[in-house]
Amino acid sequence: MADFALILSEAVAEPASFGVITATVWVSIAMAIFIAILLWKKVPAFIAGMLDNKIAEISKQLNEAERLRLDAESLKAEYEAKLAGAVKEAAAMRARAESDAETLVAKAKADATALIARRKQMAEDRIAAAEATALTEVRAATAKAATAAAAALIAEKHDAKADKTLVDQAIAGVAKG
């Protein structure tokens, strides 16, 4: 059988044109003509131009993306700085509020102490005034009672004769003086 395959391969000859041009040669010639036409029409330059345009577009997009990335990083840094500033400002505001609250509490305590002292002084002044008024009223009542008692005693113990003696003594005392 191996002999048959060998005979068959020798027996079948490839068809050729003009005796030398086989199908492989015709395909090679067609390819060469096709490539020559492509070169003559400047297709590789056109393809290279398209690729260069595409490369330029991609490069432009990469540059734009890089610029946007840098912008985003700068914005991020700016907002981080603003956030840090806001945190510091909030801490300062809180500290001021606590300080103000402590000051207000201290002032309220001082005001309350002063108010208590004023009210205590006013109460003491009222008590002193009431004591003075009561003392004056007691003295007046005592004097009135003493006067009434003296008048009653005089009226009871003195008569016209005793009055005459008193009047004479008073006149004599005035005359000496």
C-alpha positions as a Markdown table, in Angstrom:
| # | Residue | x | y | z |
|---|---|---|---|---|
| 1 | Met | 0.0 | 0.0 | 0.0 |
| 2 | Ala | 2.8 | 2.3 | 0.6 |
| 3 | Asp | 3.8 | 1.8 | -3.0 |
| 4 | Phe | 0.4 | 2.8 | -4.2 |
| 5 | Ala | 0.5 | 6.1 | -2.2 |
| 6 | Leu | 3.9 | 6.8 | -3.7 |
| 7 | Ile | 2.7 | 6.0 | -7.2 |
| 8 | Leu | -0.4 | 8.1 | -6.7 |
| 9 | Ser | 1.5 | 11.1 | -5.5 |
| 10 | Glu | 3.8 | 10.8 | -8.5 |
| 11 | Ala | 1.0 | 10.2 | -10.9 |
| 12 | Val | -1.0 | 13.2 | -9.9 |
| 13 | Ala | 0.7 | 16.2 | -11.3 |
| 14 | Glu | -0.3 | 19.7 | -10.3 |
| 15 | Pro | -1.9 | 21.6 | -13.1 |
| 16 | Ala | 0.2 | 24.5 | -14.5 |
| 17 | Ser | -0.4 | 27.3 | -16.9 |
| 18 | Phe | 2.2 | 27.8 | -19.6 |
| 19 | Gly | 3.9 | 24.8 | -18.2 |
| 20 | Val | 5.5 | 26.6 | -15.3 |
| 21 | Ile | 2.9 | 28.7 | -13.6 |
| 22 | Thr | 1.1 | 26.6 | -11.0 |
| 23 | Ala | -1.7 | 27.7 | -8.7 |
| 24 | Thr | 0.7 | 28.6 | -6.0 |
| 25 | Val | 2.6 | 30.9 | -8.4 |
| 26 | Trp | -0.7 | 32.5 | -9.5 |
| 27 | Val | -1.7 | 33.1 | -5.9 |
| 28 | Ser | 1.7 | 34.6 | -5.2 |
| 29 | Ile | 1.4 | 36.9 | -8.3 |
| 30 | Ala | -2.1 | 38.0 | -7.2 |
| 31 | Met | -0.8 | 38.7 | -3.8 |
| 32 | Ala | 2.1 | 40.7 | -5.2 |
| 33 | Ile | -0.3 | 42.7 | -7.4 |
| 34 | Phe | -2.7 | 43.3 | -4.5 |
| 35 | Ile | 0.2 | 44.5 | -2.3 |
| 36 | Ala | 1.5 | 46.7 | -5.2 |
| 37 | Ile | -2.0 | 48.2 | -5.6 |
| 38 | Leu | -2.2 | 48.8 | -1.8 |
| 39 | Leu | 1.2 | 50.5 | -1.9 |
| 40 | Trp | 0.3 | 52.6 | -5.0 |
| 41 | Lys | -3.0 | 53.8 | -3.4 |
| 42 | Lys | -1.0 | 54.5 | -0.2 |
| 43 | Val | -3.2 | 52.3 | 1.9 |
| 44 | Pro | -0.4 | 51.6 | 4.5 |
| 45 | Ala | 0.1 | 55.4 | 4.9 |
| 46 | Phe | -3.7 | 55.8 | 5.3 |
| 47 | Ile | -3.8 | 53.1 | 7.8 |
| 48 | Ala | -0.7 | 54.5 | 9.6 |
| 49 | Gly | -2.4 | 57.9 | 9.5 |
| 50 | Met | -5.6 | 56.5 | 11.0 |
| 51 | Leu | -3.5 | 54.7 | 13.7 |
| 52 | Asp | -1.6 | 57.9 | 14.3 |
| 53 | Asn | -4.9 | 59.8 | 14.7 |
| 54 | Lys | -6.2 | 57.1 | 17.0 |
| 55 | Ile | -2.9 | 57.2 | 19.0 |
| 56 | Ala | -3.1 | 61.0 | 19.2 |
| 57 | Glu | -6.8 | 60.8 | 20.3 |
| 58 | Ile | -5.9 | 58.3 | 23.0 |
| 59 | Ser | -2.9 | 60.4 | 24.0 |
| 60 | Lys | -5.2 | 63.4 | 24.2 |
| 61 | Gln | -7.7 | 61.4 | 26.3 |
| 62 | Leu | -4.8 | 60.2 | 28.6 |
| 63 | Asn | -3.6 | 63.8 | 29.0 |
| 64 | Glu | -7.1 | 65.0 | 29.8 |
| 65 | Ala | -7.5 | 62.1 | 32.3 |
| 66 | Glu | -4.2 | 63.0 | 33.9 |
| 67 | Arg | -5.2 | 66.7 | 34.1 |
| 68 | Leu | -8.6 | 65.7 | 35.6 |
| 69 | Arg | -6.8 | 63.4 | 38.1 |
| 70 | Leu | -4.5 | 66.3 | 39.1 |
| 71 | Asp | -7.6 | 68.6 | 39.4 |
| 72 | Ala | -9.4 | 66.0 | 41.5 |
| 73 | Glu | -6.3 | 65.6 | 43.7 |
| 74 | Ser | -6.0 | 69.3 | 44.2 |
| 75 | Leu | -9.7 | 69.6 | 45.0 |
| 76 | Lys | -9.4 | 66.7 | 47.4 |
| 77 | Ala | -6.5 | 68.4 | 49.1 |
| 78 | Glu | -8.4 | 71.7 | 49.2 |
| 79 | Tyr | -11.4 | 70.1 | 50.7 |
| 80 | Glu | -9.3 | 68.1 | 53.2 |
| 81 | Ala | -7.7 | 71.4 | 54.2 |
| 82 | Lys | -11.2 | 73.0 | 54.5 |
| 83 | Leu | -12.4 | 70.1 | 56.6 |
| 84 | Ala | -9.4 | 70.4 | 58.9 |
| 85 | Gly | -10.1 | 74.1 | 59.2 |
| 86 | Ala | -13.7 | 73.4 | 59.9 |
| 87 | Val | -12.8 | 70.9 | 62.6 |
| 88 | Lys | -10.4 | 73.4 | 64.1 |
| 89 | Glu | -13.0 | 76.1 | 63.9 |
| 90 | Ala | -15.6 | 73.8 | 65.5 |
| 91 | Ala | -13.2 | 73.0 | 68.3 |
| 92 | Ala | -12.5 | 76.7 | 68.8 |
| 93 | Met | -16.2 | 77.5 | 68.8 |
| 94 | Arg | -16.8 | 74.7 | 71.3 |
| 95 | Ala | -14.0 | 76.0 | 73.6 |
| 96 | Arg | -15.4 | 79.6 | 73.3 |
| 97 | Ala | -18.9 | 78.3 | 74.1 |
| 98 | Glu | -17.6 | 76.4 | 77.1 |
| 99 | Ser | -15.7 | 79.4 | 78.3 |
| 100 | Asp | -18.7 | 81.6 | 77.8 |
| 101 | Ala | -20.9 | 79.1 | 79.7 |
| 102 | Glu | -18.4 | 79.1 | 82.6 |
| 103 | Thr | -18.3 | 82.9 | 82.6 |
| 104 | Leu | -22.1 | 83.1 | 82.5 |
| 105 | Val | -22.4 | 80.5 | 85.4 |
| 106 | Ala | -19.8 | 82.5 | 87.4 |
| 107 | Lys | -21.6 | 85.8 | 86.7 |
| 108 | Ala | -25.0 | 84.2 | 87.6 |
| 109 | Lys | -23.5 | 82.9 | 90.9 |
| 110 | Ala | -22.0 | 86.4 | 91.6 |
| 111 | Asp | -25.3 | 88.1 | 90.7 |
| 112 | Ala | -27.3 | 85.6 | 92.8 |
| 113 | Thr | -24.9 | 86.2 | 95.8 |
| 114 | Ala | -25.2 | 90.0 | 95.3 |
| 115 | Leu | -29.0 | 89.7 | 95.1 |
| 116 | Ile | -29.2 | 87.6 | 98.2 |
| 117 | Ala | -26.9 | 90.1 | 100.0 |
| 118 | Arg | -29.1 | 93.1 | 98.8 |
| 119 | Arg | -32.3 | 91.4 | 99.9 |
| 120 | Lys | -30.8 | 90.4 | 103.2 |
| 121 | Gln | -29.7 | 94.1 | 103.7 |
| 122 | Met | -33.2 | 95.3 | 102.7 |
| 123 | Ala | -34.7 | 92.8 | 105.2 |
| 124 | Glu | -32.3 | 94.0 | 107.9 |
| 125 | Asp | -33.1 | 97.6 | 107.1 |
| 126 | Arg | -36.9 | 96.9 | 107.3 |
| 127 | Ile | -36.4 | 95.1 | 110.6 |
| 128 | Ala | -34.3 | 98.0 | 112.0 |
| 129 | Ala | -37.0 | 100.5 | 110.8 |
| 130 | Ala | -39.7 | 98.4 | 112.3 |
| 131 | Glu | -37.8 | 98.2 | 115.6 |
| 132 | Ala | -37.2 | 101.9 | 115.5 |
| 133 | Thr | -40.9 | 102.5 | 114.8 |
| 134 | Ala | -41.9 | 100.1 | 117.5 |
| 135 | Leu | -39.5 | 101.7 | 120.0 |
| 136 | Thr | -40.8 | 105.1 | 119.1 |
| 137 | Glu | -44.4 | 103.9 | 119.6 |
| 138 | Val | -43.5 | 102.2 | 122.9 |
| 139 | Arg | -41.8 | 105.4 | 124.1 |
| 140 | Ala | -44.8 | 107.5 | 123.0 |
| 141 | Ala | -47.2 | 105.1 | 124.7 |
| 142 | Thr | -45.0 | 105.0 | 127.8 |
| 143 | Ala | -44.8 | 108.8 | 127.9 |
| 144 | Lys | -48.5 | 109.1 | 127.3 |
| 145 | Ala | -49.2 | 106.5 | 130.0 |
| 146 | Ala | -46.7 | 108.3 | 132.4 |
| 147 | Thr | -48.3 | 111.7 | 131.7 |
| 148 | Ala | -51.8 | 110.2 | 132.3 |
| 149 | Ala | -50.6 | 108.5 | 135.5 |
| 150 | Ala | -48.9 | 111.7 | 136.6 |
| 151 | Ala | -52.0 | 113.7 | 135.9 |
| 152 | Ala | -54.1 | 111.2 | 137.7 |
| 153 | Leu | -51.8 | 111.3 | 140.7 |
| 154 | Ile | -51.6 | 115.0 | 140.7 |
| 155 | Ala | -55.3 | 115.3 | 140.5 |
| 156 | Glu | -55.8 | 112.8 | 143.2 |
| 157 | Lys | -53.1 | 114.1 | 145.6 |
| 158 | His | -53.3 | 117.8 | 145.0 |
| 159 | Asp | -56.0 | 120.1 | 145.8 |
| 160 | Ala | -56.3 | 123.9 | 145.5 |
| 161 | Lys | -54.3 | 124.5 | 148.6 |
| 162 | Ala | -51.4 | 122.3 | 147.5 |
| 163 | Asp | -51.6 | 124.0 | 144.1 |
| 164 | Lys | -51.3 | 127.4 | 145.7 |
| 165 | Thr | -48.2 | 126.2 | 147.6 |
| 166 | Leu | -46.6 | 124.8 | 144.4 |
| 167 | Val | -47.4 | 128.0 | 142.4 |
| 168 | Asp | -45.9 | 130.1 | 145.2 |
| 169 | Gln | -42.7 | 128.0 | 145.2 |
| 170 | Ala | -42.5 | 128.2 | 141.4 |
| 171 | Ile | -42.8 | 132.0 | 141.5 |
| 172 | Ala | -40.2 | 132.2 | 144.3 |
| 173 | Gly | -37.9 | 130.0 | 142.3 |
| 174 | Val | -38.3 | 132.1 | 139.2 |
| 175 | Ala | -37.8 | 135.3 | 141.2 |
| 176 | Lys | -34.4 | 134.1 | 142.5 |
| 177 | Gly | -33.2 | 132.9 | 139.2 |
